[in-house]
Each structure stands twice: as structure tokens, then as C-alpha cells.
Amino acid sequence: MSGVNDDARQRLVANERIKFTATYANGIGVAIFAVGGFAPLISTVLSDQPHFAPVIFIMAVCWIISGAIHLTVRNALRDLRS
């Protein structure tokens, strides 16, 4: 009987670790999007002398990185065990 409870507990602990790591990584992805992909756009639009070319490149890179992190996190959640 103890073996069954230990197995269930181990699955629960493993799932919670995966979810915790996924939440942390997704937070990093959101921060990269907000700071590098959205804030420069607002700053450039509100600037007296906007320079769109470098800002668009930086934004695109941050959007790609943020998306890659998000997709990686989604794949990690597939490892959840029932």
C-alpha cells in the first residue's frame, strides 16, 4: 500500500516541478516580449525623432525569442504524468 502512495506522490511532485519551471520560463518570455518587443515601440512612437529601423529589428528578435520560450514551455508541459 505504501508503494502506491509513494508512486502517486512522486508523480505529483514531478508534475508540480514541471509546472513551476514552466511558469518561471513563461514569465521570462513575457518579460522579454514586454521590455524588448513592446516598450521600444511605444518609446519610438512617442519620440520626437523616431528611428524605426533599429527598433523594428530589436522588436522582431525579442518576439521570436519570446515565442520560442513559450513553445518550449508548452512542450515541457507535455511531460506531465497522470
ChimeraX attribute file (.defattr): number of C-alpha atoms within 10 A of each C-alpha:
attribute: neighborCount
match mode: 1-to-1
recipient: residues
	/A:1	5
	/A:2	7
	/A:3	8
	/A:4	9
	/A:5	10
	/A:6	11
	/A:7	11
	/A:8	14
	/A:9	12
	/A:10	12
	/A:11	15
	/A:12	15
	/A:13	12
	/A:14	15
	/A:15	17
	/A:16	13
	/A:17	13
	/A:18	18
	/A:19	17
	/A:20	12
	/A:21	15
	/A:22	20
	/A:23	14
	/A:24	13
	/A:25	17
	/A:26	20
	/A:27	15
	/A:28	15
	/A:29	22
	/A:30	19
	/A:31	15
	/A:32	21
	/A:33	21
	/A:34	16
	/A:35	13
	/A:36	20
	/A:37	24
	/A:38	16
	/A:39	14
	/A:40	18
	/A:41	18
	/A:42	10
	/A:43	12
	/A:44	15
	/A:45	13
	/A:46	10
	/A:47	10
	/A:48	8
	/A:49	8
	/A:50	12
	/A:51	11
	/A:52	13
	/A:53	8
	/A:54	10
	/A:55	19
	/A:56	15
	/A:57	12
	/A:58	15
	/A:59	21
	/A:60	15
	/A:61	16
	/A:62	22
	/A:63	20
	/A:64	15
	/A:65	17
	/A:66	24
	/A:67	17
	/A:68	13
	/A:69	20
	/A:70	20
	/A:71	14
	/A:72	14
	/A:73	20
	/A:74	13
	/A:75	11
	/A:76	14
	/A:77	15
	/A:78	9
	/A:79	12
	/A:80	14
	/A:81	10
	/A:82	7
